[in-house]
Amino acid sequence: MHSYEFSTTALRETYRPFVRGIAATMAAYLAAPTLVHPLELVTAEACANVVRHAYPEGQPGPVRVRLTVTPRVGMELAVTDWGRGCPVCPLPPPGVSGAARTSDMPGVPPEATSGRGLRIIACLCDAVTGDAGPDGNTLHLQLAIPEEQWRTSNLTITETSLSRR
Amino acid sequence: MAHLELDDHGNILVAALTGELTLANATEVRNELERLFARKGVSDVVLDLGAVSFMDSSGLGTLVAASTKARSMGRRLLLYRPTAEAVHTMETAQLTGFFPILDDEEDLLALLPD
């Protein structure tokens, strides 16, 4: 298991370069660059929610993403803000695996200009949960990745380095 | 500022967007599209997404808003050659079929006046 931590100020101007950096880290584990797209999309949606909703207008605060990679199994993202969370998109309660199945979510009319971010996240993730407290508001996203989508050479290097410890 | 490269075909404008379409530039793109639809004599705006490397739900929301506004004026927003990733984002957001899509140059040429 490999863990990474990324932080930035949640701004429209900063969140895309921030997410691209996280996506590059994720892509290094995958067999082809295009496989990172759903992972980058859920990361971007989660961070965009923080930019849009967590902090009052004109008073941006931090966003932190913790990425945990379990090679040949999947990746987990924990996206944290220290603002008011996302009042218009309440998080599913902790410990309810798969709570955000798209079938459980209210529909978004085709003409709606917002409200699709969490639906995209729920659709692409295997489990979505949230918790809020003094340590911040955290959205936990779990994504299983089929074995054939992992980069073989990277895993070989990782296993070699682990066996030397 | 979003950069739209324009190709004027009379009542049809082909506008090529490069880079990304996300929360970072969604408002600017929406404003530019609305300016294009406000041009006299324009019936269709064809947005070329062939060089758009990434699109998220905010980008999609801007296209929905521009398309809805265009329809209210009796005009159309068409999407031209969206990437596989952009199509996947639209499918995930359950917006397949919302926009008229031109898959390739043949589709575009069939739309443009001779």
Interface residues (C-beta under 8 A of the other chain):
Chain A: R12 E13 Y15 R16 T34 H37 P38 E40 L41 A44 E45 A48 V51 R52 V108 P110 E111 A112 T113 S114 R116 G117 R119 I120 C123 L124
Chain B: E20 T22 L23 A24 F54 D56 S57 S58 L60 G61 T62 V64 A65 T68 A84 E85 H88 T89 T92 A93 Q94 L95 F98
